[in-house]
Every structure is written in C-alpha cells, then in structure tokens.
Amino acid sequence: MKAIRLHEYGGPEVLRYEEVPVPVPQSGEVLVRVHAVGVNPPDWYLRTGMAAELPPEIMPKFDLPVIPGTDVSGVVEALGPDVEGFSVGDEVFGMLRFPGIDGRAYAEYVAAPASQLAIKPAGIDHVHAAGAPMAALTAWQFLIELGHDAPSPFQPQPHRPVPFGPGSTVLVNGAAGGVGHFGLQLAKWKGARVIAVASGGHEQFLRDLGADEYVDYTRITIEDVVNDVDLVLDTVGGPASSRFLPVLRRGGALFPVFFAQVDPEETARLGISVSSTQVRSSGEQMAQLAGLLEKGVLRVGVDSTYALEDAAAAHERAAQGHIRGKIVLTVA
C-alpha cells in the first residue's frame, strides 16, 4: 500500500509518499480501507520532532520511520481476533491511539483498535467524517464529558467540565478552527449564548454555526466589549490566555486547550477556575458525536482537501494559519 512516512524531522518536505506493507489487524483491531484522514496539530508536532511543542516529561516515545496521523474515516476490510460490534463493509471513523503518536492514519490501510471507532454517520461523507474526531472529541471532553480517569499531564487535579446551558454565556476563542467550531456548536446545543472570537473574514461562517456574537480580535480588544462570561474555551492558549480573565464573572471558568500561562494568585483573587486536559481516543464518545452529526446538530467545516500524496502541501496550508474548520487528506 501507499503511505506517508517520516524518516527524519523537519519541514513538510520530509513527508515521504512510499510503499509499505499492508498492516495485519491484531487482537481487538480491524483493518480499515482509508478514504480520508484529518490533519491535526500533533501531526506537525511529530513531523518536527516535538521538541518545541511539548515538555520533555509528556513527550511520547517513538522510533523512526513512522506513519503520522490519528483521524480516519473509511471502510472495514477485515476483522482481527476478538472483535465484536463491527462487520466487514461497515463505514467507520475515529481517532486512533491518542495521546500516543502511533495512529498510522496517513495511509491507504490502517489497523485500528475497534474500541476507538464508531459507525460513520450515513448523512456525511468520508471527508467530513475524517475532519471530526480529534477536534470534536477535544471539545466534547473539555465541555461535556471527560469520559476517562487518566491523569492530566497539564495539572495535578482531574479536569471537570462545568455545567452550563440556557442563561449561560460561553466565549470560544479561535472559534473558526477545528476545536473552536465544534466547541461553539456544542455550547449552542446545550442552550448557551455563544460569543465567537476569531480573525476577520470568519463572521458569516461562525454565524451560520450559531454564534450569537462575533468579535474580530484583529480590530477589537475583547476585554473592552465583553464581560460577565460564565465559561471561556480558549483553543489558542499560551500567554495571551490571561486576557480573558477580566471578561469572566466571579465563579467563572477558563478552559485553555493548549498550555495557558495565567497567574494562579490572580485567578484565586478573581474567583476563576482554570482547567485543562488532554484528549483521549474513545469509540463510545465518537458514537455520541456520530448521533449529533447525523441529526445536523454538529457540522464539520472543511477548510481544504489534499490528496494523500500531497500531504506536504496540506502541512504547508496548516502553517499559514487562520484555518476555517479542518484540513483533510483524501485517499483514492
């Protein structure tokens, strides 16, 4: 089969399209004929060796060469031993082996743990299905249900989603991106009023997904126009997360998806809780998300598609930023 492999770290040019053996599904696995693959930040963290992105203590161990990719949509071709609940010919999707980096999804076939897959919604195609898993699971596990008791590498206490619904205000920063556009829709599903923060040009996209208010952070200082927010889902994180503290009401919560830097003394003084977690694979939660996708409660925004052999171009697009939804690789 054809697959993308890394033999060295570097820029997009190190993604090699080459022949490799078709994997054999082991116990609890199914062989999936891949139709589409979602592109996610851990893919380019892996490509660059992850040295700049992750603290050494949580960096997964791996050897080169490696096939990157976690998010897959395709058709079950064969069943390994001890697999129940799936049949040959089933259309499935899911996020594979995360938070490890051994997803192996950038390929024509992948041996996938059956417990991490769900039946693909019949109402969406493989491209849109492949765009959902990591981003939708991240939003779900931050906002709705963690669904596991694995310790977080980012904080000593377990992450706990906070109750919200009608009468609540949720602000989503980076609302046009992968996690952000799902977080917006899940907050609307729960009945919250949603403020979407993104760069210029995304307003109509976010309004169509249900945003009640839109803030273009390139033109407007958020803390000047927003206050009394119950929950901030910050999909960007980093030092700038602290700018959301003034917009939160006392007792509110800040959920940074990626390494926020906030002063714990200030958050204690303001009565604000800050919590984060690391998304984990879950076929059970993928099935719940599949139901929402089938009903049209959730929609997958697709920024762009590239053929598997053009994975380098997909990574170049990702490096440009300002992505609307997800980048997806298609497999002929």
N, C-alpha and C positions, 0 to 999 in steps of 0.2 A: 504494500500500500504506500501511498504518498503521505508524508507528514512534514511538519516544520520542526526542526531540531536546533538546539543551541549547542555548539561545541566550544564556544568562548563567550566572554561577556563583552558588551559594547553597545553600539547604536543599532538601529533597525537593520543595518546591513548584515549583522551576524545571524539573522534568522534564515536558516537554510531549508530549502524545499528539496526533500530527498526520499529515496526508497528505504523503507524499514519493514520488518516482518509484521504481519497482522497479529495482534495480541490474541492469546488464548484465555478465555474467561476462567477465573479460578472459582473456588467455592464462594457462593454468595454474589457472584458477578454475572452480568450479562454483556454480550458483545453488541455494541451499538454501531450501526452504519450511520456515520455522522452526516447530517445535512447542513448544519450551521453551528457556528461557535461564537459565543460572546467574547468580546475583548474587554479586559478589566485591568485596573492599575497593577495588581500583583503580577500580571504577565510582563509588564515592562520593568517592574522591580526585579523580577527574576532575570530578565534579559541583561540588566545592568549589574547583576551580582548582588543586589540588595544592600550593598554596603552603606549607601547614603540614605536609604529609606527606613531601615529597621534597626532598632537597638540590638546589639550582639546577643543579648540573653534570650530574645524571642525569635532569632533568625533560624528558620528550619534548615536542617542539614540535607544536602543533596550532592549528587555527583553528575558531572557532565559526561556524555551528552544527555540532554533532557528535552522532552517534548512539553512545551508550555501549554497553559490553558486549563480552565476549570468548567466553563459554562457550555453545555452541549444540548442540542436538540437533534433527534434522529430516530431511527427505527431499530428495534431489537432484531438482531440476526441470529443469535444463538444464546442458549442458557447454560451457565455453568452449573456445577452441582449445588444442591440445597437452595435453589431459587424458587420462591413462591410469589404469586401475585402478578407475574408478568408472563407473556407468551410471545413467541416469535411473531413478528409483524406489528407488535404494539409500537405506537409512536410515543416517545418518552422525552422528557427534558429534566435537567437538574444541574446542580453544582457538585463537582467531583472532588473528593479528598481534600477539602479545605477545612482548616487553615494550613494544611501541607501544600507543597508545590508540585505534587505528583499527579495532577489531574489528567495530563496527556491528551487534552482535547483537540489540539491543533493537528488533526489527523483525519484520514478517511474512515478509520475504525478506532474505537476505544473500548477497552474492558472497563465497565463501570460498576461500582457497588450498587446492587439493586436497591439497597436501603436508602440511597441518596437520590433516587429517581422518582418521578411521578408520571402518570399518563399525561401527555401533552393535550391541552385544550383543543378540541376539534375546530373551534372557531378562529384560531390564529395559525399562521403558517410557521414553518421552522425558523425563519429569520427572526420573527418577533418573539418566538418562544425562547430562542437562544439568547436574546437580549435581556431576559428576565432574571435568571437565577440568582447570581451574586447580588445584584443591585436590589432586587425585590426582597430577598432574604435578609439583607442588611437592614433595610427599612423596617421589615417585619420584626426582626429581633431587637431592634432599638425601641420601636414604638408599641408593638402589640404583645409579643410573647417571646421571651428569650428562648425557651424550649430546650434548654440543657443546663447542666450544673457544672460544666467545665470552668475552671478558674479563668479570670480575665488576665491577660498579660499586661494590661494597662493600669490596673488598680487593684488594691487588695480585696475590696468588697465586691460581691456579685452585682452585676447590672440588673436593675429592676425597672421595666417600663412603668411610667406613671399614668394614672387614669386621666383620660381627657375625653371630651365629647361635646355635645351641644352646650353652648355657653363658654367653651374654652377657646383660646386663641393660640394657634401654633404658627411659629415662624420657621420657614425652611430656607436655609442659606445654601446657595448652589442648587437652587430648585430645578434648573433645567438639565442638570446632569443625571447620571444613572440612578444613584441612590435618591437624589433630591426629587426627581419627578415621581418616583414611587412613594416617597415619604409624603409628598403633597397629596397624592390620591388616597393614601391610607388615612391621613388625617381628615380628609373630606368624607370618606366612608364612615368614619366614626362621628361625623357631625360637627367637627370643629370649624371655626373660622380660620382660614389659612392665609398668611402673608407670605408671598413668594419673593425671594431675593435672588436676583440674577443680573447678568450684564445685559446691556442694551440689545434689542432685537429678539428677545425671547418672550416678550409680553403676551403675544397672541397665543403662542404655544402653551404657556402656563395658564392663561385664562381658559383656554379650551379644556385643560385638565381639571379646572375647578377652582383656581386661585381666586380668592375674594379681593385681595390687594396685591399689587406688584410694585416692587421697589428696585429701580435700576441703581445698583450700588456705584456705578461709574459716574452718576450725576447727583445722587442724593446721599447724604450722611444718614445712615439708618437710625442712629440714636436721636437724631433731630426730629424724626417724624413718627417713630414707633414707641409705644410704651405699654405697660400692663400686659405683657405677653405671658402666657402660662408655661409654654414649652418652646425651646429653640432646638431644632435639629440642624446642627451645623455640619454639613457634609464636607466642608473645606478644612476646618481645624487650624492648628498652628497658632502662632502668637496673636493673630487677629481675632481669635475667638473671644478674647476678653472684651471686645467692643459690644458684645451682645448682653453683657451683664446689666447695663443701665436700662435695657428695654424690657427686662423681666420684672414681673411683680415679685414682691416678697413671698417666698414659698415656691417660686417657680423653679424650673429645671432647665439645664443646658446639657444637651447630649451631643458632644463632638464626636464625629466619626473617626477623625484622624488626629491623634496627638495634640490636643489643645494645650495651650500654656496660659493658665489663669492662676491668680494669687489665691491660695486657699484661705488666707485671712480675710481677703476682700469678699469672697463668696460666703464665708461664715457671717460676716458683718451684714451682708445683704440678705441673708437667709435663703440663698440659692444653692441647690444641689447640682453637682456636676458629675456625670457618669458616662462611661463608655464601655464598649465590649468589642469582641472580635467575632465576626460572623462565622458560623459553622454549617457544614452541609447537613441537610435534613430533607429526606424524601417526604416525611409527614407534612412538614410545613410547605413544601413545594406543592403537595396535593391541595392544601388550603388555598394557596395562591392561584393554582390552576382553576379552582372554582370561581374566584373573583375575576380572573382573566376571561373565563368562558362567559360570565354574565356581563362583561363590559364594565365592571366596576373599576378594574385596572386596565390601562392601556400602555403598551410599550412604545416609547418613542425611539425611532431608529435614525441616528444621525447620518450613517453612511454604511455601505456594504462593500466588501472587497473579496475577491476570490482567495481561497486558502493560499495559493502560491504567491499572492500579493500581500502577505501578512506584514512585510516590511512597510508597505505603503500605509497600511492600517495603523501601525505604530507611529509613523510619521504624522498621520492625521491626529492621533491622540496627543502627540507632543505639542500641537498647535493650540490645544485648549479650547474653551468655550464650546464644548460638545453638547449637543441637544439630544438627550436620550443616550442611546448606546451605539457603539461601532460593532459590526457583526461580520464575521468571515463566512462565506458560503462555500460549500463543498459540492462539486459537481457529481 
